[in-house]
Amino acid sequence: MAVGIKISLNNRLFQRDPQETTLGKKIIKNSILLIDEIGFEAFNFKKLAIKMESTEASVYRYFENKHMLLLYLVSWYWEWVSYLIDINTMNIKGAKRRLKIIISTLVSASKENPSIHYVNESVLHRVVISEGSKAYHIKEIDEENKEGLFLNYKILSEKVANVIMELNPDFPYPHALASNLFEMANNHIYFAQHLPRLTDVKVDEDFSEVETMLRYFAFKVLDK
């Protein structure tokens, strides 16, 4: 399914597109693994260079700083989810059925796809859950937003909001519901794994209880 796919991202996220070179793909692959291993606070380009047996200078040729690298990885993931939604809902009629598929896709997008050898989607999903909010909960949010650095997330939210409005044109909060579905999918996986008293679901390999919960909330609030 993903053979030949290249995720399109704002070129202001990087100095040079890492998807276009072997070294760039190595940076993506190893940064995901290292952030997952030691956390974003402890992560730096020196440690990344050591892990990938390269130099800090080589990393800086692709990314201005580690914040931009994290934002790149998070944006890559959301664009990947958007791609999967497009594929999974293609030629599917009925907004209710499409919303069910979208919810399922949000939860299952973390399954590793070996066709994209430089991204382990399962590990990246863990990074997005544990570190993703640090990409946009920052002082410079307004400036970076003006540069379009969060466009992938906003387009994804708009895509889901449009299906919600199609399902219930009178629902007053389609964008809020769309973004909450994303946040709930990630937060409750994290809560179940680390802070179980903050949720009512347990997680297994396919996160099926999380999907059931999201469907319950979505269709209850939409009265469908």
C-alpha positions in Angstrom: 0.0 0.0 0.0 2.7 2.5 0.9 5.3 1.6 -1.8 6.7 4.7 -3.3 4.9 7.0 -0.9 6.6 10.2 0.1 5.0 12.3 2.9 4.8 16.0 1.9 5.7 18.4 4.6 6.3 22.2 4.9 9.8 22.8 3.7 10.3 25.3 6.6 10.5 22.3 8.9 13.9 21.3 7.5 17.1 22.6 6.0 17.1 19.7 3.5 14.4 17.2 3.0 15.6 14.1 4.8 13.3 11.8 2.8 15.4 12.5 -0.3 18.7 11.0 0.9 20.0 7.9 2.5 21.6 10.0 5.3 18.4 11.9 5.8 16.4 8.7 6.2 18.9 7.4 8.6 18.4 10.6 10.7 14.6 10.1 10.7 15.0 6.4 11.7 17.5 6.9 14.5 15.9 10.0 15.9 12.6 8.2 16.4 14.4 5.3 18.1 16.5 7.5 20.3 13.7 9.8 21.4 11.6 6.8 22.3 14.6 5.4 24.2 15.7 8.4 26.3 12.9 11.0 26.0 13.0 14.4 24.2 14.5 16.3 27.1 17.6 14.1 27.1 17.8 13.9 23.3 20.3 16.0 21.4 22.1 16.0 18.1 25.3 14.8 19.6 23.7 11.7 21.0 21.9 11.2 17.7 25.1 11.5 15.8 26.8 8.9 18.0 23.8 6.5 17.6 23.9 6.7 13.8 27.7 6.8 13.6 27.8 10.2 11.9 28.5 13.8 13.0 26.5 16.5 14.6 27.2 18.7 11.6 25.5 16.2 9.3 22.4 16.4 11.4 22.4 20.2 11.4 22.5 20.1 7.6 19.0 18.7 7.7 17.4 20.3 10.8 18.0 23.7 12.5 17.4 22.3 16.0 15.8 19.4 17.9 12.5 21.2 18.2 12.2 21.4 14.4 13.1 17.7 14.2 10.4 16.8 16.7 7.9 18.9 14.8 8.9 17.2 11.6 8.4 13.7 13.1 5.0 14.7 14.6 3.9 16.3 11.3 5.1 13.2 9.4 2.9 11.0 11.6 -0.2 13.2 11.2 0.3 13.2 7.4 0.6 9.5 7.5 -2.7 9.2 9.4 -4.3 11.5 6.8 -3.0 9.3 4.0 -4.4 6.2 5.6 -7.8 7.8 6.1 -7.9 8.7 2.4 -7.0 5.2 1.4 -9.3 3.5 3.9 -12.3 5.6 3.1 -11.9 5.7 -0.6 -15.2 4.9 -2.4 -16.9 4.4 1.0 -20.4 5.8 1.0 -22.2 7.1 4.1 -20.7 9.5 6.6 -21.4 7.3 9.6 -19.5 4.4 8.1 -16.6 6.7 7.1 -16.4 8.2 10.6 -16.2 4.6 12.0 -13.3 3.9 9.6 -11.6 7.2 10.6 -11.7 6.3 14.3 -10.4 2.9 13.5 -7.6 4.4 11.5 -6.6 6.8 14.2 -6.1 3.9 16.6 -4.5 1.5 14.1 -2.2 3.9 12.3 0.6 2.9 14.6 0.9 -0.5 13.0 4.4 -0.8 11.5 4.5 -0.7 7.6 7.7 -2.4 6.4 7.3 -0.7 3.0 8.6 2.5 4.7 11.8 1.1 6.0 13.1 4.3 7.6 10.1 4.8 9.8 8.9 2.4 12.5 5.3 3.7 12.8 4.7 1.8 16.0 7.7 3.5 17.7 6.8 6.8 16.2 3.3 6.5 17.6 4.8 6.1 21.1 6.9 9.2 20.5 3.8 11.2 19.3 1.9 10.0 22.4 4.6 10.8 24.9 6.4 13.8 23.3 4.1 15.1 20.6 2.5 17.9 22.5 5.9 19.5 23.1 6.0 20.3 19.4 3.2 22.8 19.7 2.8 23.6 23.4 5.5 26.3 23.1 6.0 30.0 23.5 6.6 30.4 19.7 3.3 28.7 18.7 1.8 31.8 17.0 4.9 32.6 15.0 5.3 29.0 13.9 1.6 28.7 13.1 1.9 31.8 10.8 4.6 29.9 8.9 2.3 27.0 8.3 4.2 24.5 10.5 1.1 22.9 11.9 -0.8 22.7 8.6 -0.7 18.9 8.4 -2.5 18.6 11.7 -5.1 21.3 10.8 -5.8 19.7 7.4 -6.3 16.3 9.1 -8.7 17.9 11.6 -10.6 19.6 8.8 -10.9 16.4 7.0 -12.5 14.7 10.0 -14.7 17.7 10.8 -16.1 17.7 7.3 -17.3 14.1 7.8 -18.8 15.0 11.2 -20.7 17.9 9.6 -21.9 15.6 6.8 -23.2 13.2 9.4 -24.9 15.9 11.5 -25.0 19.3 9.9 -26.5 20.8 13.0 -23.7 19.7 15.3 -22.1 23.0 16.5 -18.6 21.7 17.4 -17.2 19.6 14.5 -13.6 20.8 14.7 -13.6 20.5 18.5 -14.8 16.9 18.2 -12.3 16.1 15.5 -9.3 17.4 17.5 -10.6 15.7 20.7 -10.8 12.4 18.9 -7.1 12.7 18.1 -6.1 13.8 21.6 -8.3 11.2 23.3 -6.9 8.4 21.1 -3.3 9.3 22.2 -4.0 10.4 25.8 -6.0 7.4 26.8 -3.5 5.0 25.4 -0.9 6.8 27.5 -3.1 6.9 30.5 -3.9 3.2 30.3 -0.2 2.4 30.0 1.1 4.7 32.7 -1.7 6.4 34.7 -4.5 3.9 34.6 -6.7 5.7 37.2 -7.2 8.5 34.6 -9.1 6.2 32.2 -11.5 3.3 32.0 -9.9 1.4 29.2 -7.1 -1.1 29.1 -4.8 -1.4 26.1 -3.8 -4.5 24.2 -1.8 -4.9 21.0 -4.6 -3.5 18.8 -6.0 -0.8 21.2 -9.5 -2.2 20.6 -10.9 -0.8 23.8 -9.7 2.7 22.9 -11.5 2.4 19.5 -14.7 1.3 21.2 -14.5 4.3 23.6 -13.9 6.8 20.8 -16.9 5.4 18.8 -19.1 5.6 22.0 -18.2 9.3 22.6 -18.4 10.4 19.0 -21.8 8.8 18.1 -23.3 9.7 21.5 -22.5 13.3 21.2 -23.6 13.3 17.5 -26.8 11.5 18.5 -26.3 9.0 15.7 
